[in-house]
């Protein structure tokens, strides 16, 4: 499971050998809220453009738009584009696409969760809670719906309910919850809310301390706050990991560069 950034637009494609998956699993969510779109293998093979496989959200928006120019009723392109619009913060277009997808397939729980995230990002807490409630009524296994609802509860001072939802999420998948906190930290840091970002990174590391990118993200937030010693400690921790993937090596190169800049006073 990746957690290298909040709302990164990475899509997980669940491939089924059966018919089109008209089930809740077909619209569950991953660590960054992406719909689990589940066409069958023949459909994946037929779609040479494979828009749902685009990892970059801007590229996926363009690819899905191309598909929709040929077939305006393409549910998968509409839903994926809506998710991608959310990941880049274009909430008006995201809402338009997700609501179109909901009119097409109103039984999919994950679509309600996705719309709830859009409402939560735009401060519409009552509407967000309504959608998270509906998503979980339809599918009580949607971990991200519990997490996102907990964040809204926390923001509105309903701390007991927030803790209960986090416990429900942790009972189902500890690593996923850690990733969700890390994604939240990245999103808060990007918005300049470094204090809350550090709290989110702390929670992620407390739950699962094995992702170097989380330490790098927390270090950058500490550095932005002027906490040079704490930032350096997190950058050193980032370098202690055994990097397997190129993305991890890139994180370590960033940590070394940041340490060098700290040491030279830049």
N, C-alpha and C positions, 0 to 999 in steps of 0.2 A: 504494500500500500504506500502510495506516495503522499507527501505532504509538504512539497517544496514551495507552496505559496497559496494564498487564499484566492478562491475563485479563479483558479488558473485555467479553467475551461477544458481540462482533460476529461475525455469521455471514456467510460468503460463500456465496451460493446459486449453484451452477453449473447453468444451465438447459440441458438437452439436448433436441434435437428428436427423438431416438431413443426407444427404450423406456427403462424405468427402468434407470439405469446401475448394473448389478451388477458393477462393476469396482472396482479399487483407487482409481481417480480419484474414484469416488463417495464415498470416505471418506478422502481425503487430508486434510492439515491446512494451515491458514493461519498467519499470524503469531501468532495467539492461540490456536491449537490447535483452531479450530472445524472440525467435519466439513464437507466439501464434499458437501452433500446434492444429488443430481441427479435430481429428478423431471422428467418431460417437460413441455412447455408446457401440454398439456391438463390435467395434474395440478395445475400451478400455478394455472391459471385456475379449476379446480374448487374448490380450497381457498381460499374467500373469506377465511378467517381468516388464512391465510398465516403460520402460527406461525413457520416457519423464517426469516421476514424480520424478525422482531422483533430490534432491535439491543440493547435493554436486557435483560440476562440475567434479571432478576426478571420482566419482562414476558413474556419467552419461556418461562420456567418456567410462568407462569400460562396462557399460550396453549396450550402443549403439553399441560398437564394437562387443559384443556378438550377438546382433541382426543382425548385418551386416555379421557376419560369417555364419549365416543361410540364410540370404537374402541380398546380396550385393546391391540390388536395392531398399532397404527400404528408401524411401524419408525422413520419419520422423526421423529415426535414423541418417541419414546423416546430416540433417539440425540441429538437436539437438546436435550432436557431434561437429559440426562446431562452434556452439554458445558456447558450453562448452570449446572447445579449446581456443576460444577468451578470455573467462573469466579467464583462467589460464595463458594467455599471450603466448600461443603457436600459433603464428600468421601464420606461414607457413602451419601448419596442418589445422588451422581454414579456411584459404583462400582456400585450396584444397577442403575441404568439402562443403563450401558455394558455390564455383563455380560449383561443381558437382550438388548440389541442384538446382542452377540456370539453368543448362543445362536441368535438368529434368522438372522444372516448371518456365520458364523464365517470366511468367506473374505476379509472386508474388512480390509486391512492397517491402515488408519487407525484402526480401532477398537482394535487392539492398542496402537498408539501413544498413543491417548487414555487407555486404561487405564494404560499405563506412566506417563503424566504424573500421574495420580491417585496411583499408588504412589510416584512420586518426591516429590510434594508432602507425602506423609505419612511420609516417611523409610523407606519399604520399598524400599531400593535393589536388593536381589537380585531381587525381583519386578519392579521397574521395568526393570532390564536385560534380564530374560527377555522382557518384552513388547516392548521396543524391538528386541531381536534378532529376534523373530518378525515384527514389522512390517516390518523391513528385509529379512528373508528373503523375505517375500511381495512386497514392492515396494521396490526399492533406490533409488527416487527420492524418498522421503519426507524432505524436508530437515529438517523439525522433529524427526523421530525421531532423525536424526543429532545435531542440536543438543542435544536433551534428554538423549540418551544421553551426550553429551560432558559435560554438566553433572553427571551422576551419576558418571561416571568421575573428573571433577575432584574432586568431594566425597569420593570414596573413595581419592584419592591415585594414581589410574591416569592420570598426566598424559600419557604418550605416546599412550595410546588416546584421551584427550580431544582432544589436538591433531590426531590423525588424523581424528577425526570432524568437527571444525570445518573442517578442510581439505576434506573431502568435501562438507560443506554449502556452503562458499564456492565450490567449483568449480561448484556447480549454480545458486546464486543469491546474489550478494553482498548485494543490498539486503534480501532476506528475512532473512539472517543478522543484518544490522545491526538490523533491526526486532525480531528475537528477543532480541538483547542489550538493546535499549531496553526491551522488555516486561519482561525479567528485572530491569532496573534499577528499573523502576516497582514491581514486586512486592516487591523487596528493601527499597526505601524505605518502602513501605507497612507492611512488617513491622518497620521501625525499624533495619534493618541497613544503615546509610548508607555505611559504608566499602565493603562489597561492591557496593552500588548504584552508587557512583561508579565503581568499576572496570568494571562492566557498561556504564554510560553512556560511559565512555572508549572501550571497545572498539567500541561502536556508532558513535560519532563518528569514530573512526579509520577504520572501514570505509566509512561513508557520512555525511559531515558536512553533509547538506542538509536535515535535519529540525529545525525550530525547537523542537518539543516535547521533543526529546532534550536540548537545551541548557537548556531550562526545568527539566526534571526533574533534571538534574545540578546546576543552580544551587540548586534547593530542597534537594537532599541536602547540598550544601556549606553552605547556610545552617543546616540542622539540626545540622551538625557544628560550627557556630560559625566557619566559614571565610567571613567576610563579603566579603572582597575577591574571592575566587574565585567566590562566589555572584553578586556584582555583575557580574563579567566575563561570566558566562554569561547573566545577564538582559539585559545590553547586547547580547550576541550575538543573543539571541532577537529583539530589537527591530530588528536590522539586516536581517532577512529581509523579502522582499516577500510579504506575506500575501495569499493568493488566496481561501481559504475562510474561512467564519465561524469555524470551529473554530480556525484559525490566528490570527485576530484576537482570539479569546478568550484564547489563550495569551499573546499580546502584551499584552493588558490586564492579565493576571495578572502578567506580568513587570514592567510599569510600576508596578503596585501594590506589588509586592515591593521594587522599587528605592526607591520612596518611603518604605516602611517602614524600609528599611535606613538611608536618609539621615536619618530622624527618630529613629532609635534604637529603633524599636518592635520 
